[in-house]
């Protein structure tokens, strides 16, 4: 959950299958090249120290090598968030980041590389703590938290 995905740690293209597909609640589908390029450009893992706080893991009984689970990311912005090729340059915000609950699905190929990653739209009710990301999760929520709701 935390390694090599570009959100919680720098992206590692070798951890993703050649036929990798990402689908988010709003973004996607993205193939491996587009996903890796996007995550490198966004630089989330460089600007933020985030923990996914995953829970509720289960193995999908009908889909080979597939796990489903939830996250409620928390953390902080630790460096200026700069996105190359854009005017976005946001200094660290001292307020803690608290994301809403989001459901994830990860499917691995036969050699253990991520083949499919999907993130649901955020669950806006039933969270134990108020979230600081507006009505958004993932990257869009970080834009809201950082003071750029129009980017979301």
C-alpha positions in Angstrom: 0.0 0.0 0.0 2.7 2.5 0.9 5.6 1.5 -1.4 6.3 2.4 -5.0 2.9 3.9 -5.9 3.9 7.6 -6.2 1.5 8.8 -3.5 3.0 7.5 -0.2 6.5 6.9 -1.7 8.2 7.7 -5.0 6.9 5.8 -8.0 8.7 2.7 -9.1 7.7 1.7 -12.6 9.2 -1.7 -12.2 6.7 -2.5 -9.5 3.9 -2.2 -12.1 3.0 -4.7 -14.8 3.4 -3.6 -18.4 -0.4 -3.8 -18.8 -1.0 -1.8 -15.6 -4.2 0.3 -15.4 -5.2 2.9 -12.8 -8.8 4.1 -12.3 -9.8 6.7 -9.8 -13.1 8.1 -8.7 -12.6 10.9 -11.2 -9.2 10.2 -13.0 -8.5 7.4 -15.4 -8.1 5.0 -16.9 -4.4 5.6 -17.0 -1.9 3.1 -18.5 1.5 2.4 -16.8 3.3 5.1 -18.7 0.7 7.8 -18.1 0.3 6.9 -14.4 4.0 6.9 -13.7 4.5 10.2 -15.6 1.6 11.8 -13.7 2.8 10.6 -10.3 6.4 11.8 -11.0 5.1 15.2 -12.2 2.7 15.7 -9.3 5.6 15.0 -6.8 3.2 14.1 -3.9 5.7 11.7 -2.3 8.3 14.5 -2.2 6.1 17.2 -0.8 4.0 15.2 1.7 4.7 12.7 4.4 1.5 10.7 4.3 0.3 7.4 5.9 -2.6 5.5 4.3 -3.7 3.9 7.6 -5.1 0.9 5.7 -7.7 -1.4 7.2 -10.4 -3.9 6.3 -8.3 -6.0 4.0 -9.9 -8.9 2.2 -9.0 -11.2 -0.6 -11.5 -11.2 -3.5 -12.8 -14.8 -3.7 -13.7 -14.4 -7.4 -10.8 -12.4 -8.9 -7.3 -13.9 -9.0 -4.6 -12.1 -6.9 -6.9 -9.3 -5.9 -7.2 -7.5 -2.5 -9.7 -4.9 -1.5 -9.4 -2.5 1.5 -9.9 1.0 2.8 -7.6 3.9 3.6 -7.9 7.2 5.5 -4.7 9.0 4.7 -3.2 11.4 7.3 0.1 13.3 7.4 1.5 16.6 6.6 3.1 18.7 3.9 6.8 18.7 4.6 8.2 20.6 1.5 7.1 23.1 -1.0 4.7 21.3 -3.5 5.9 22.2 -7.0 4.4 20.8 -10.1 6.7 21.3 -13.1 5.2 23.1 -16.1 2.5 24.8 -13.9 2.5 27.9 -11.7 1.8 25.6 -8.7 4.3 26.2 -5.9 2.8 25.8 -2.5 4.8 26.2 0.7 4.3 23.7 3.5 1.0 24.1 5.4 1.3 23.4 9.1 -2.2 22.0 9.4 -2.4 18.2 9.5 -3.7 16.4 6.4 -6.8 14.2 7.2 -8.4 12.5 4.2 -11.7 10.8 4.0 -12.3 7.0 3.8 -11.6 5.6 0.3 -11.9 2.1 -0.9 -9.0 0.5 -2.9 -8.7 -2.5 -5.1 -5.3 -3.9 -6.1 -4.7 -6.8 -8.5 -1.3 -8.4 -8.9 -0.1 -10.4 -11.9 1.5 -13.8 -11.7 4.9 -12.4 -10.8 3.7 -10.0 -8.1 3.6 -6.7 -10.0 0.6 -4.4 -9.7 -1.7 -5.0 -12.7 -4.7 -2.9 -11.6 -5.2 -0.2 -9.0 -8.5 1.5 -8.4 -9.6 4.1 -5.9 -13.2 4.9 -5.2 -14.8 8.3 -4.8 -14.4 9.4 -1.2 -16.9 8.3 1.4 -17.8 11.6 3.0 -19.8 10.4 5.9 -19.0 8.0 8.7 -15.4 9.2 9.1 -14.0 9.2 12.7 -12.4 12.7 12.2 -13.3 15.7 10.1 -11.3 15.6 6.9 -9.3 18.6 5.7 -9.7 17.8 2.0 -13.1 19.2 1.2 -15.3 16.7 -0.5 -12.3 15.1 -2.2 -9.9 12.3 -1.7 -6.5 11.4 -3.1 -4.7 14.1 -5.1 -7.7 16.3 -5.5 -8.1 16.4 -1.7 -4.5 17.5 -1.3 -5.1 20.4 -3.6 -8.0 21.5 -1.4 -6.0 21.0 1.8 -3.1 23.1 0.3 -5.4 26.0 -0.5 -6.0 25.3 -4.2 -9.7 24.1 -4.4 -9.9 25.3 -8.0 -7.3 22.8 -9.0 -9.4 20.0 -7.7 
